[in-house]
Amino acid sequence: MATLVKTKDRVLSRLKSLTRIQRFNHTLKPPISPEMGSDSFAHQDLILVMFMLQLTVSKWKKVDAGAFGVSRAMISLPSWIVLKILRKEGYQAYLVGGCVRDLLLKKVPKDFDVITTAKLKQIWKQFHRCEIVGRRFPICRVHVRGSIVEVSSFETVAKHAEGKEKALLSQMPRGCDEKDFILWRNSMHRDFTINSLFFDPFLNKIYDYANGITDLRTLKLRTLIPAYLSFTEDCARILRGLRIAARLGLSFCRDAETAIRSLSSSIERLDKSRIMMELNYMLSYGAAEPSILLLRRYNLLEILLPFHAEYLDKQTSKIPADNSMMLMKLLFNLDKMVSCDHPADYTLWVGLLAFHQTLVSFPQDAFVVWVFASVLYHGQWNQGVKFAREHANEQVKFVPEFSGFSEIKSDEELAEKVTQLASSVQDCVNGLTATESGYVFVSKKIEKNVRQVFDVLLEGVENYKSEKDSVEIYYDLLGKGDLEETRFVLGKIILETISGGLAARMKVVGKEEKENLLLDVCKEDLVKNEIVVKKSRKRGLAPSVSELKLKTAKRQDRSRFDKDLTINKQEVVWEEEREQIGEENQIAVERCQLAAEEIKMTEENILEKKDCHSLSQVGSNKKIHKQKKVEPVPKEEGQQIGEENKTVETCQLLAEEEENILEKKDCNSLSRERSNNKIDKQKKAGGKNISRIPLSSFFKNK
């Protein structure tokens, strides 16, 4: 017993010493040379984690997903198909990372990442459309039903720790099977504790090896290993952490905040495409405003967007509230249009930032901005100008973006000023790729796509007419960077920003008139038994929720009235047909009754004749029997021959009457078959079951 206590004390003292050394290293924050790499830090951390493993295995959690409201039905269909196929082939498959985190927080996941015990080549063989991408950490991209599901392998992480695999296996604690150890080892290579959760939808279990569920409850963002070491290994985790915190409203732990401020300049070493990807996740998924604020707080905005960082610094010194600035209002309205399940393309937010930068550099007349945005939104020059002239009667002051407000009466002069503004925005887009501007993450391809958004406002703007004729946002097109959809949403965001709530108040004025008009149309349609739906293609600002509900209710009423009228007409037709068929059945029944009575009378006559014939036959037999004893008389022989001839004639008459009875029965059956066939045809033609009057009811009444 004493030996065990001494051993435990030695382990604890060793762990404390390693922790002091690690903290000392974090405090010193040693510079990383290119020759040094990150292997030494990873090795130190691995040793520390091995000792921690001996003491924290009891804290590993396997919880029922149903207790947190998570079920299999929340998984997207493409991801579920991938999971089932892998499981059917005998491999373990789990959901991992951000999707499990979002499901626990009742959020819509951006995507569903799958991890499996199968190797990458084995995954590739299971799916028809699958490719392996990535160099350092390769994954499989599986195409299923128009979606892409990213599938990674446990083997990928194992290869990066190939030399230490045997040591880790030898240190596996008691009570820990190989499955738990594989999951734990993979979770230790992830960025944050809330991203290290695994979900097994087949067992409906969530595996937590790093207290990720606890951090979710306290809304804390914590790295799995010490923050300075984690961000040094991969500086992209800084941007990823800011993105997660902005979207979910999380706060950083203290050591993570200190590490981000110290290592903020390290993001300049990232590839341009990686920076663009992280910024697109921040600004295109409904968290643009809080993302910009967090980037500014941790000194990253001045690296990525120096112009707007300077703008915010100047504005905050004059205006106390961030939301009163035009940039923050633009980003706020952008967040209202997009979300995780309805994201936008980078073309939208890059064009929006370029537009704002143009206004700051070259302040514009407010009415020109109204027309600029209205034409993009309505998709027509004449309609856009008309809308701007009718609604731009209240001045919303943004400084320094607006130089004033003066309604320009000449359309030619107005078109010239709108063209000049569009040209200035395009020049600003050209400067996004310049190294001195700080927008070095914008590629030439992105620049070209954003420039095309404003091409329609250059030459011949008065003849511009968009093919879009709906006020709905088609998110599938917006996510693909469709130019028409991007122009529409961009104009909508700008109009919502500069309207100052004017559009919402104007929508309420005509609400009662629209209700009365819709009611009158419904009444006329009911009287005339015709429904004519007139759709106006004029586009205004976003309709209110009450208007949408009203239109939906009226549309449902119209369809219901149409259906009722059609059913009433059909029922009248079917009632007439039913009465006609009933009359025909009545006639057939009466005929059948007459035929039945004739058959009955005929059968009684036949029985009587048969009885008479049998009596006569008995009498003739007696006479013959007597004649055998007495000598026959010639006269009696003649009478006997005459009676036999009468008997033959009687039999012939009976045979003819039986044939007549059979013919009547055949006629009766044919008439019934014809009436039944006619009823069947009426059923098929009307598409509805017609209740036929049973013949038995007529017999009972009789």
C-alpha positions in Angstrom: 0.0 0.0 0.0 2.8 2.4 0.9 4.5 1.6 -2.4 1.3 2.6 -4.4 1.1 5.8 -2.5 4.7 6.7 -3.2 4.2 5.9 -6.9 1.1 8.1 -7.1 3.0 11.0 -5.4 5.9 10.6 -7.9 3.4 10.8 -10.9 1.7 13.8 -9.4 5.0 15.6 -8.8 6.2 14.8 -12.3 2.9 16.1 -13.7 3.2 19.4 -11.7 6.8 19.9 -12.8 5.8 19.4 -16.5 2.9 21.8 -16.1 5.3 24.4 -14.6 7.7 23.9 -17.5 4.9 24.2 -20.0 3.5 27.4 -18.4 7.1 28.8 -18.3 7.4 28.1 -22.0 4.1 29.8 -22.7 5.1 32.9 -20.7 8.4 33.2 -22.6 6.6 32.7 -26.0 9.8 31.7 -27.8 10.1 32.7 -31.5 9.7 29.9 -33.9 12.4 29.5 -36.5 11.7 27.9 -39.9 14.2 25.1 -39.1 12.7 24.3 -35.8 9.2 23.4 -37.0 6.4 22.4 -34.6 7.4 18.7 -33.9 9.2 19.6 -30.7 6.1 21.4 -29.3 3.9 18.5 -30.4 6.2 16.0 -28.7 6.2 18.0 -25.4 2.4 18.3 -25.5 2.1 14.6 -26.2 4.1 13.6 -23.2 2.1 15.9 -21.0 -1.2 14.5 -22.3 0.0 10.9 -21.7 0.4 11.7 -18.0 -2.9 13.5 -17.9 -4.6 10.5 -19.6 -3.8 8.4 -16.5 -5.9 10.7 -14.3 -8.7 11.9 -16.6 -9.9 8.6 -18.1 -12.6 8.6 -15.4 -14.0 11.9 -16.8 -14.7 10.5 -20.3 -18.4 10.7 -21.1 -20.7 8.6 -23.2 -24.1 10.3 -23.0 -27.4 9.6 -24.6 -28.0 12.0 -27.5 -31.7 12.0 -26.8 -31.2 13.7 -23.5 -29.9 16.7 -25.4 -32.6 16.6 -28.0 -30.3 15.2 -30.7 -31.7 12.5 -32.9 -30.9 10.7 -36.2 -33.7 12.7 -38.0 -31.5 15.9 -37.7 -28.8 14.5 -40.0 -28.9 15.5 -43.6 -29.9 12.8 -46.1 -26.6 12.8 -48.0 -24.6 12.4 -44.8 -26.9 9.7 -43.5 -26.5 7.7 -46.8 -22.7 7.9 -46.4 -22.9 6.7 -42.8 -25.2 3.8 -43.7 -23.0 2.6 -46.6 -19.8 2.6 -44.4 -21.6 0.9 -41.6 -23.0 -1.7 -43.9 -19.5 -2.6 -45.1 -18.4 -3.3 -41.5 -16.7 0.1 -40.7 -17.3 2.3 -37.7 -18.6 5.7 -38.8 -19.3 8.8 -36.7 -20.3 12.4 -37.1 -17.6 14.7 -35.7 -16.7 18.3 -35.1 -18.8 21.4 -35.6 -22.0 19.5 -36.7 -22.3 17.8 -33.3 -21.6 21.1 -31.5 -24.3 22.9 -33.5 -26.8 20.1 -33.0 -26.3 20.3 -29.2 -26.8 24.1 -29.4 -30.0 23.7 -31.5 -28.2 25.4 -34.5 -28.3 24.5 -38.1 -24.9 22.9 -39.0 -23.0 24.4 -41.9 -22.1 20.8 -43.0 -21.9 17.3 -41.6 -18.3 15.8 -41.3 -17.9 12.1 -41.2 -15.0 10.1 -39.8 -14.6 6.4 -40.2 -12.2 3.5 -39.4 -12.0 2.7 -43.1 -8.9 3.9 -45.0 -9.1 6.5 -47.7 -8.8 4.1 -50.6 -11.5 1.9 -49.0 -13.8 4.9 -48.8 -13.0 5.8 -52.4 -14.1 2.3 -53.5 -17.4 2.5 -51.8 -18.8 5.5 -53.7 -19.1 6.2 -57.4 -18.3 9.9 -57.3 -15.5 10.4 -54.8 -12.1 12.1 -54.9 -9.3 12.3 -52.4 -8.1 15.9 -51.7 -5.5 17.5 -49.4 -1.8 16.9 -48.8 -1.1 17.2 -45.1 -4.5 15.9 -43.9 -6.1 14.2 -46.9 -9.9 13.6 -46.9 -12.5 12.1 -49.3 -15.1 14.3 -50.9 -18.2 12.2 -51.6 -20.8 13.6 -54.0 -24.3 12.4 -53.0 -27.5 13.8 -54.3 -26.1 17.2 -55.3 -24.2 17.6 -52.0 -20.6 17.1 -50.9 -19.9 15.1 -47.7 -16.4 15.3 -46.4 -15.2 11.9 -45.0 -11.9 11.6 -43.1 -10.2 8.5 -41.7 -8.7 7.7 -38.3 -5.7 6.4 -40.2 -4.8 9.9 -41.3 -4.1 11.0 -37.7 -2.4 7.8 -36.9 0.2 8.3 -39.7 1.2 11.6 -38.2 2.0 9.9 -34.8 3.5 6.8 -36.3 6.6 6.7 -34.1 4.6 7.2 -30.9 1.9 4.7 -31.7 3.4 1.9 -29.8 4.2 4.1 -26.8 0.7 5.3 -26.7 -0.7 1.8 -26.8 1.5 0.7 -24.0 0.2 3.6 -21.9 -3.4 2.7 -22.5 -5.1 2.8 -19.1 -7.2 0.0 -17.6 -10.9 0.1 -18.5 -10.1 1.7 -21.8 -10.8 -0.4 -24.9 -9.2 0.2 -28.3 -12.3 1.9 -29.7 -12.3 4.6 -26.9 -8.6 5.0 -27.3 -8.9 5.7 -31.1 -11.6 8.2 -30.5 -9.7 9.9 -27.7 -6.5 10.1 -29.8 -8.3 11.7 -32.6 -10.1 14.2 -30.4 -6.7 15.3 -29.0 -5.6 16.5 -32.4 -8.5 18.9 -32.8 -8.6 22.6 -32.3 -11.2 23.3 -29.6 -12.9 21.2 -27.0 -16.4 21.9 -28.4 -15.2 20.5 -31.7 -13.9 17.2 -30.3 -17.3 15.5 -29.9 -18.3 12.4 -31.7 -21.9 11.3 -32.4 -22.8 7.7 -33.2 -26.3 7.9 -34.8 -26.7 4.1 -34.8 -26.3 3.8 -31.1 -27.5 7.4 -30.5 -24.5 8.1 -28.3 -22.3 11.2 -28.0 -18.7 10.6 -27.0 -16.9 13.5 -25.0 -13.3 13.0 -24.1 -12.3 16.7 -23.4 -15.3 18.2 -21.4 -16.6 19.7 -24.6 -20.2 19.5 -23.3 -19.3 21.4 -20.2 -17.7 24.2 -22.2 -20.8 24.4 -24.4 -23.0 24.8 -21.3 -20.8 27.7 -20.1 -20.4 29.1 -23.7 -16.6 29.0 -23.4 -14.2 28.5 -26.3 -11.2 26.6 -25.1 -8.3 24.9 -26.9 -7.6 21.2 -26.2 -3.9 21.8 -25.6 -2.5 25.1 -24.3 -3.7 27.9 -26.5 -0.2 29.4 -27.4 1.0 25.9 -28.5 -2.2 25.2 -30.4 -2.2 28.5 -32.4 1.5 28.1 -33.0 1.0 24.7 -34.6 -1.8 26.1 -36.9 -2.4 29.9 -37.0 -5.6 29.3 -39.0 -7.2 28.2 -35.7 -7.2 31.9 -34.7 -9.5 32.8 -37.6 -11.6 29.7 -37.0 -12.0 30.4 -33.3 -13.1 34.0 -34.1 -15.6 32.7 -36.6 -17.1 30.2 -34.2 -17.2 32.7 -31.3 -19.0 35.3 -33.6 -21.6 32.9 -34.9 -22.4 31.1 -31.6 -21.9 34.0 -29.2 -19.1 32.3 -27.3 -16.3 33.9 -25.2 -12.6 32.9 -25.2 -10.9 31.6 -22.1 -8.2 33.8 -20.7 -5.1 32.0 -22.2 -6.8 31.9 -25.6 -7.3 35.7 -25.6 -3.7 36.3 -24.6 -2.4 33.9 -27.3 -4.5 35.5 -30.1 -3.2 39.0 -29.3 0.3 37.7 -29.3 0.1 35.6 -32.5 -2.2 37.8 -34.5 0.5 38.7 -37.0 1.2 35.0 -37.8 -1.9 34.8 -40.0 0.1 36.7 -42.7 1.9 33.4 -43.3 -1.3 31.7 -44.3 -2.1 31.0 -47.9 -4.3 33.5 -49.7 -7.0 31.0 -50.5 -7.1 29.9 -46.9 -7.6 33.4 -45.7 -10.4 33.9 -48.3 -12.1 30.7 -47.2 -12.1 31.7 -43.5 -13.4 35.3 -44.3 -16.1 33.9 -46.5 -17.2 31.6 -43.6 -17.3 34.7 -41.4 -19.2 37.1 -43.7 -21.4 34.8 -45.9 -23.1 32.7 -43.2 -25.0 35.3 -41.1 -22.4 36.5 -38.7 -20.7 39.3 -40.6 -21.3 42.1 -38.1 -19.9 40.3 -34.9 -17.0 38.8 -37.0 -15.8 42.3 -38.0 -16.1 43.5 -34.4 -14.1 40.5 -33.1 -11.4 41.0 -35.8 -11.1 44.6 -34.8 -10.9 43.7 -31.1 -8.0 41.4 -31.5 -6.0 43.6 -34.0 -6.7 41.4 -37.0 -8.9 43.8 -39.0 -6.1 46.1 -39.7 -4.2 43.3 -41.3 -7.0 41.9 -43.4 -9.1 45.0 -44.1 -6.9 48.1 -43.2 -9.2 50.6 -44.9 -12.3 49.6 -43.0 -10.3 49.2 -39.8 -9.2 52.9 -40.1 -12.7 53.9 -40.9 -14.0 52.2 -37.7 -11.3 53.8 -35.6 -12.2 57.3 -36.8 -16.0 56.7 -36.5 -15.8 55.3 -32.9 -13.9 58.4 -31.8 -16.9 60.5 -33.0 -19.9 58.2 -32.7 -20.3 56.1 -29.5 -22.5 53.3 -31.0 -21.1 51.0 -33.7 -24.6 50.3 -35.1 -25.0 54.0 -36.1 -22.3 53.7 -38.7 -23.2 52.8 -42.2 -20.7 49.9 -42.5 -22.1 48.2 -39.4 -25.7 48.8 -40.7 -24.8 47.3 -44.1 -23.3 44.2 -42.4 -26.3 44.0 -40.1 -28.7 43.9 -43.1 -26.4 41.4 -44.8 -26.8 39.1 -41.8 -30.6 39.3 -42.0 -30.4 38.0 -45.6 -28.1 35.0 -45.2 -27.6 32.2 -42.7 -25.8 28.8 -42.3 -28.4 26.9 -44.3 -28.8 29.8 -46.8 -25.2 31.2 -47.4 -24.1 33.7 -50.0 -21.1 33.7 -52.4 -18.0 35.8 -51.7 -19.1 38.1 -54.6 -21.8 39.6 -52.4 -19.7 40.7 -49.4 -16.7 41.7 -51.5 -19.0 43.9 -53.6 -20.6 45.4 -50.5 -17.2 46.3 -48.9 -16.0 47.8 -52.2 -19.3 49.9 -52.5 -18.8 51.2 -49.0 -15.1 52.0 -49.5 -16.1 54.0 -52.6 -18.6 56.1 -50.6 -16.0 56.8 -48.0 -13.4 57.8 -50.6 -15.8 59.7 -52.9 -18.9 60.8 -50.9 -22.0 60.8 -53.1 -25.4 62.5 -53.2 -27.9 60.4 -51.2 -30.4 60.5 -54.1 -27.8 59.0 -56.5 -27.2 56.2 -54.0 -31.0 55.6 -53.8 -31.3 55.3 -57.6 -28.1 53.1 -57.7 -29.5 50.6 -55.2 -33.1 50.8 -56.5 -32.0 49.9 -60.1 -30.0 46.9 -58.8 -33.0 45.8 -56.8 -35.8 46.3 -59.4 -33.7 45.2 -62.3 -35.0 48.1 -64.5 -33.9 51.6 -65.0 -37.4 53.3 -65.3 -38.9 51.4 -62.4 -35.8 51.9 -60.2 -35.9 55.7 -60.8 -39.6 55.9 -60.2 -39.3 54.0 -56.9 -36.4 56.3 -55.8 -38.4 59.4 -56.7 -41.4 58.3 -54.7 -39.6 57.1 -51.6 -36.3 59.1 -51.2 -38.1 61.9 -49.4 -36.4 61.5 -46.0 -32.8 62.1 -45.6 -30.8 59.5 -43.7 -27.5 61.1 -42.8 -24.4 59.0 -43.0 -21.1 60.8 -42.6 -18.7 60.8 -44.5 -20.5 58.6 -47.0 -23.2 61.1 -48.1 -22.4 64.6 -49.3 -26.0 65.8 -49.2 -29.4 65.2 -50.7 -30.7 66.9 -53.9 -33.4 65.3 -56.1 -32.1 65.5 -59.6 -34.9 66.0 -62.1 -33.1 65.2 -65.3 -32.9 61.4 -66.0 -29.9 61.9 -68.3 -28.0 63.7 -65.6 -29.1 61.0 -63.1 -27.9 58.2 -65.4 -24.6 59.9 -65.8 -24.0 60.1 -62.0 -25.1 56.5 -61.4 -22.7 55.4 -64.1 -19.9 57.4 -62.5 -20.6 55.7 -59.1 -20.6 52.2 -60.7 -17.3 53.0 -62.4 -15.8 54.2 -59.1 -16.9 50.9 -57.4 -15.2 48.9 -60.1 -12.0 50.9 -59.7 -12.2 50.1 -56.0 -12.6 46.4 -56.8 -9.5 46.6 -59.0 -7.5 47.9 -56.0 -8.5 45.0 -53.9 -5.7 42.9 -55.4 -3.0 45.5 -54.8 -0.4 44.5 -52.2 -0.3 48.0 -50.6 -4.1 48.0 -50.1 -4.1 45.0 -47.7 -6.6 43.1 -49.8 -4.0 40.6 -50.9 -6.3 37.7 -50.3 -8.6 38.7 -53.2 -7.7 36.8 -56.3 -8.0 38.0 -59.9 -10.9 35.6 -60.5 -12.8 37.1 -57.6 -12.0 40.6 -58.8 -13.4 39.8 -62.3 -16.6 38.3 -60.9 -17.3 41.3 -58.6 -16.7 43.7 -61.4 -19.3 42.0 -63.5 -21.9 42.8 -60.9 -21.7 46.5 -61.7 -21.2 46.2 -65.5 -25.0 46.7 -66.1 -24.8 50.2 -64.6 -22.1 51.5 -67.0 -23.0 52.1 -70.6 -26.6 51.9 -71.6 -27.9 51.9 -68.0 -31.2 53.4 -69.2 -31.9 50.2 -71.3 -31.0 47.8 -68.5 -33.6 45.2 -67.8 -33.1 42.1 -65.6 -34.6 38.7 -66.3 -35.5 38.2 -62.6 -39.2 38.9 -62.0 -39.6 37.8 -58.4 -39.0 39.4 -55.0 -37.9 36.1 -53.5 -34.3 35.3 -52.9 -33.2 32.2 -54.7 -30.5 31.0 -52.3 -29.3 28.2 -54.5 -28.4 30.8 -57.2 -27.0 33.2 -54.6 -24.7 30.6 -53.1 -23.4 29.9 -56.6 -22.6 33.5 -57.3 -25.3 34.1 -59.9 -25.0 37.7 -61.1 -28.7 38.6 -61.3 -29.4 37.2 -57.8 -26.3 39.0 -56.4 -27.4 42.3 -57.8 -30.9 41.9 -56.4 -29.7 41.1 -52.9 -27.0 43.8 -53.0 -29.6 46.4 -53.9 -31.9 45.1 -51.3 -29.2 45.4 -48.5 -28.4 49.0 -49.5 -32.0 50.1 -49.7 -32.7 48.6 -46.3 -29.7 50.5 -44.9 -30.5 53.9 -46.3 -34.3 53.8 -46.0 -34.2 54.3 -42.3 -37.4 52.3 -41.7 -39.3 54.4 -44.3 -40.2 51.3 -46.4 -41.7 49.5 -43.4 -44.0 52.4 -42.6 -45.1 52.8 -46.2 -46.1 49.1 -46.4 -48.7 49.6 -43.6 -50.6 52.4 -45.4 -51.9 50.2 -48.2 -52.6 47.1 -46.2 -56.4 47.7 -45.7 -56.9 48.6 -49.4 -55.1 45.4 -50.4 -57.3 43.3 -48.1 -60.5 44.9 -49.5 -59.3 44.4 -53.1 -58.5 40.7 -52.4 -62.0 40.2 -50.8 -63.7 41.8 -53.8 -61.8 39.6 -56.2 -62.8 36.5 -54.2 -66.5 37.5 -54.3 -66.5 38.1 -58.1 -64.8 34.8 -58.7 -67.4 33.0 -56.6 -70.3 34.6 -58.5 -68.8 34.0 -62.0 -67.3 30.7 -61.0 -64.0 31.8 -62.4 -60.8 32.7 -60.6 -58.4 35.1 -62.2 -55.1 35.7 -60.4 -53.4 38.9 -61.3 -49.8 39.1 -60.3 -48.0 42.4 -60.2 -44.4 42.3 -61.2 -43.6 45.5 -59.6 -41.0 45.1 -56.9 -40.8 47.1 -53.7 -38.8 46.6 -50.6 -39.1 43.4 -48.6 -42.8 42.7 -47.8 -43.8 42.5 -44.2 -44.6 39.2 -42.5 -48.3 40.2 -42.1 -48.6 40.9 -45.8 -47.1 37.5 -46.7 -49.5 35.8 -44.3 -52.4 37.7 -45.8 -51.5 36.8 -49.4 -51.0 33.1 -48.4 -54.4 33.0 -46.6 -56.2 34.6 -49.6 -54.5 32.2 -52.0 -55.6 29.3 -49.9 -59.2 30.6 -49.7 -59.3 31.0 -53.5 -58.1 27.5 -54.1 -60.5 26.1 -51.5 -63.4 28.0 -53.2 -62.4 26.7 -56.6 -62.3 23.2 -55.2 -65.7 23.5 -53.6 -67.3 24.8 -56.7 -65.8 22.1 -58.8 -66.9 19.4 -56.3 -70.5 20.9 -56.3 -70.6 20.7 -60.1 -69.3 17.2 -60.1 -71.8 16.1 -57.5 -74.8 17.6 -59.5 -73.7 15.6 -62.6 -73.2 12.5 -60.6 -76.7 12.9 -58.9 -78.3 13.2 -62.3 -76.5 10.1 -63.6 -77.4 8.3 -60.4 -81.2 9.1 -60.9 -81.0 8.0 -64.5 -79.4 4.8 -63.6 -82.0 4.3 -60.8 -84.8 4.7 -63.3 -83.2 2.2 -65.6 -82.8 -0.2 -62.7 -86.5 0.3 -61.8 -87.5 -0.7 -65.3 -85.2 -3.7 -65.3 -86.6 -4.8 -61.9 -90.2 -4.5 -63.1 -89.3 -6.6 -66.2 -87.6 -9.1 -64.0 -90.7 -9.3 -61.7 -93.0 -9.9 -64.7 -90.7 -12.5 -66.1 -90.5 -14.1 -62.7 -94.3 -14.2 -62.4 -94.7 -15.7 -65.9 -92.0 -18.3 -65.1 -93.9 -19.2 -61.9 -97.2 -19.5 -63.6 -95.7 -21.5 -66.4 -94.0 -23.8 -63.9 -97.3 -24.4 -62.1 -99.0 -25.2 -65.4 -96.3 -27.6 -66.2 -96.6 -29.3 -62.8 -100.4 -29.7 -63.3 -100.0 -31.1 -66.8 -97.3 -33.5 -65.5 -99.6 -34.6 -62.7 -102.4 -35.1 -65.2 -100.0 -37.0 -67.5 -98.9 -39.2 -64.7 -102.5 -40.0 -63.7 -103.4 -40.8 -67.3 -100.3 -42.9 -67.6 -101.3 -44.8 -64.4 -104.8 -45.4 -65.8 -103.4 -46.6 -69.1 -101.1 -49.0 -67.3 -104.0 -50.4 -65.4 -106.0 -50.9 -68.5 -103.1 -52.6 -70.2 -102.7 -54.9 -67.2 -106.4 -55.8 -67.4 -106.2 -56.3 -71.2 -103.5 -58.9 -70.6 -106.0 -60.9 -68.7 -109.0 -60.2 -71.0 -108.9 -60.5 -74.7 -108.5 -57.1 -76.4 -111.4 -55.5 -78.3 -110.4 -53.7 -81.5 -112.3 -50.5 -80.6 -110.4 -50.2 -77.3 -107.2 -50.7 -79.1 -108.0 -47.6 -81.3 -108.8 -45.6 -78.2 -105.4 -46.6 -76.6 -103.5 -45.5 -79.7 -105.3 -42.2 -79.6 -104.4 -41.6 -76.0 -100.8 -42.4 -76.6 -100.7 -39.9 -79.5 -102.2 -37.2 -77.1 -99.4 -38.0 -74.6 -96.7 -37.5 -77.2 -98.3 -34.1 -78.1 -98.4 -33.1 -74.5 -94.7 -33.9 -74.1 -93.8 -31.8 -77.1 -95.8 -28.8 -75.7 -94.0 -29.1 -72.3 -90.6 -29.1 -74.1 -91.5 -25.9 -76.0 -92.7 -24.2 -72.8 -89.4 -25.0 -71.1 -87.4 -23.5 -74.0 -89.5 -20.3 -73.8 -88.7 -20.1 -70.0 -85.0 -20.5 -70.7 -85.1 -17.7 -73.3 -86.8 -15.4 -70.9 -84.2 -16.1 -68.2 -81.4 -15.4 -70.7 -83.0 -12.1 -71.7 -83.3 -11.1 -68.1 -79.6 -11.9 -67.3 -78.5 -10.0 -70.4 -80.5 -6.9 -69.3 -78.9 -7.1 -65.9 -75.4 -7.4 -67.4 -76.0 -4.4 -69.6 -77.2 -2.2 -66.7 -74.2 -3.3 -64.6 -71.8 -2.5 -67.5 -73.3 1.0 -67.8 -72.9 1.6 -64.1 -69.2 0.6 -64.2 -68.6 3.0 -67.2 -70.2 5.8 -65.2 -68.0 5.1 -62.2 -64.8 5.2 -64.3 -65.9 8.4 -66.1 -66.8 10.2 -63.0 -63.8 9.1 -60.9 -66.1 8.6 -57.9 -67.9 5.7 -56.4 -71.6 5.8 -57.4 -73.8 3.9 -54.9 -76.1 1.6 -56.9 -79.6 0.7 -55.6 -79.7 -3.0 -54.7 -82.4 -5.0 -56.4 -83.4 -6.7 -53.2 -84.8 -3.3 -51.9 -87.3 -3.3 -54.7 -88.4 -6.8 -54.0 -88.9 -6.0 -50.3 -91.0 -2.9 -51.1 -93.2 -5.0 -53.4 
